[in-house]
């Protein structure tokens, strides 16, 4: 079995919803695991997810599906 076969990537439809303001962002991330997906979302949308003090100001939810 090759590395590519053991590391199946999945599609994550991620919704970032603000707690204070009624903002909602929906993005698609391709990642190996939910942990990698979350790290990518936090890296790309850090200013939306956290305030200047590092306190979370948004909720992240996702739907996982297989890539074809």
Beta strands, then each sheet from edge to edge (+ up, - down):
strand 1: 10-18
strand 2: 24-31
strand 3: 58-66
sheet 1: 2+ 1- 3+
end
